Amino acid sequence: MGDNFFQFSENTINVFKFSGVAILGYLAGKLIEIIVQRNRDDRQEFRSAYAEFSKYFTGTLQQLETGESTLNALILAEFSNQDLAMRDFIRHLSKARKNQFFAKWREYEGKYYEIKNLGFAGICCAIAPSEEELTGNVTPQDMERWELDRRKEIHKIIGEFLVIAEEK
């Protein structure tokens, strides 16, 4: 009777070992599934947030390219909504991306405040790239060139921070 009892216990232990391994395997699989699902959800949330953020710049970029509106008026009209969109979006970026993004954003923000500080007259004036440009005879062609150069510069800044923001 002692031998049968011992064999029964040994078989029972083997069954429990097998069951324990199966349960651990199942739990590990579930954990991996949860991690994968969470990462997929995070990526989808990021993509949606980026799409929402970038839509505030689509019209601005098009108008910068086509010259449909005065540059200063465009920036003054769009910046407050863009700034709010940025504040909603920025929480989705990693710390390293935030630092890169903010460096470019500050350039864009600087352009906005440069215009805003000019006051009401700033809406329709051309901003010279330097004090030296203002000495001598300033022609309408000079002012058009300044405007075109500023359009290109602002387009480039927006494009750069959108590229930075596009990657989580």
C-alpha positions in Angstrom: 0.0 0.0 0.0 2.9 2.3 0.7 4.2 2.0 -2.9 0.9 2.7 -4.5 0.4 5.8 -2.3 3.9 7.1 -3.2 3.3 6.6 -7.0 0.0 8.3 -6.8 1.5 11.3 -5.1 4.3 11.4 -7.7 1.8 11.3 -10.6 -0.2 14.0 -8.9 2.9 16.2 -8.5 3.7 15.8 -12.2 0.2 16.8 -13.1 0.5 19.9 -10.9 3.8 20.8 -12.5 2.4 20.5 -16.0 -0.7 22.5 -15.0 1.5 25.2 -13.4 3.7 25.5 -16.5 0.5 25.7 -18.7 -1.0 28.4 -16.5 2.3 30.4 -16.5 2.4 30.1 -20.3 -1.2 31.3 -20.6 -0.5 34.3 -18.3 2.6 35.2 -20.2 0.7 35.1 -23.4 -2.0 37.3 -22.0 0.5 39.8 -20.7 2.1 40.0 -24.1 -1.3 40.4 -25.7 -2.1 43.3 -23.3 1.2 45.0 -24.0 0.8 44.7 -27.7 -2.8 46.0 -27.6 -1.7 49.0 -25.4 1.1 49.9 -27.8 -1.3 49.7 -30.7 -3.8 51.9 -28.9 -1.1 54.4 -28.0 0.1 54.6 -31.6 -3.5 55.1 -32.8 -4.1 57.8 -30.2 -0.9 59.5 -31.3 -1.8 59.4 -35.0 -5.2 60.9 -34.3 -3.7 63.6 -32.1 -1.1 64.4 -34.8 -3.8 64.5 -37.5 -5.8 67.0 -35.3 -2.7 69.1 -34.6 -1.4 69.2 -38.2 -4.7 70.2 -39.7 -4.2 73.7 -38.1 -1.2 74.2 -40.3 -2.5 72.8 -43.6 -4.2 76.1 -44.7 -1.3 78.2 -43.4 1.2 76.1 -45.5 -1.0 76.4 -48.6 -1.4 80.1 -48.2 2.4 80.5 -47.6 3.0 78.7 -50.9 0.3 80.5 -53.0 0.6 84.0 -51.5 -3.2 84.3 -51.2 -3.0 86.4 -48.1 -0.7 88.9 -46.5 1.9 86.9 -44.5 1.6 89.0 -41.3 -2.2 88.9 -41.4 -2.1 85.1 -41.9 0.2 84.5 -39.0 -1.8 86.8 -36.7 -5.1 85.2 -37.6 -3.9 81.6 -37.3 -1.5 81.6 -34.4 -3.9 81.5 -31.4 -5.7 78.3 -32.8 -2.3 76.8 -33.6 -1.0 77.5 -30.2 -4.0 75.8 -28.5 -3.6 72.8 -30.8 0.0 72.6 -29.9 -0.8 72.7 -26.2 -3.3 69.8 -26.7 -0.8 67.8 -28.8 2.5 68.2 -26.9 1.6 65.7 -24.2 1.8 62.9 -26.8 5.5 63.5 -27.5 8.4 61.9 -25.7 10.7 64.2 -23.7 13.4 64.2 -26.3 10.9 65.0 -29.1 9.3 67.7 -26.9 12.7 69.4 -26.6 13.3 69.3 -30.3 9.8 70.4 -31.1 9.8 73.3 -28.6 13.1 74.6 -30.1 11.4 74.9 -33.5 8.1 76.1 -32.1 9.9 79.0 -30.3 11.2 80.1 -33.7 7.7 80.2 -35.1 6.4 81.9 -31.9 9.2 84.5 -32.3 7.9 85.3 -35.8 4.4 85.7 -34.4 5.5 88.1 -31.6 7.7 90.0 -34.1 4.6 90.8 -36.1 2.3 91.3 -33.0 4.7 93.8 -31.5 4.4 96.0 -34.6 0.8 96.7 -33.6 -2.0 97.4 -36.1 0.4 98.7 -38.8 2.2 95.3 -38.6 -0.5 93.6 -40.6 0.4 95.1 -43.9 4.1 96.0 -43.6 7.1 94.2 -45.0 9.7 93.3 -42.4 13.3 93.9 -43.4 15.7 91.0 -42.7 18.2 93.4 -41.2 18.9 97.1 -40.4 21.3 97.3 -43.3 18.5 96.5 -45.7 16.7 99.6 -44.6 19.5 102.0 -45.4 19.4 103.6 -48.8 16.6 103.4 -51.3 14.1 100.6 -50.5 12.1 99.6 -53.6 8.8 97.7 -53.8 10.8 94.9 -55.3 13.0 94.8 -52.2 9.9 94.5 -50.0 8.4 91.8 -52.2 11.7 89.9 -51.9 11.7 90.3 -48.1 8.1 89.0 -48.0 8.9 86.0 -50.2 12.0 85.2 -48.1 10.0 85.4 -44.9 7.3 83.1 -46.4 9.9 80.5 -47.3 11.5 80.8 -43.8 8.2 80.4 -42.0 7.2 77.5 -44.3 10.4 75.8 -43.5 10.0 76.3 -39.7 6.5 74.9 -39.8 7.6 72.0 -41.9 10.4 71.2 -39.6 8.3 71.1 -36.4 5.7 69.1 -38.1 8.3 66.5 -39.1 9.6 66.4 -35.5 6.0 66.1 -34.2 5.1 63.3 -36.6 7.3 60.8 -34.8 6.3 59.9 -31.3 
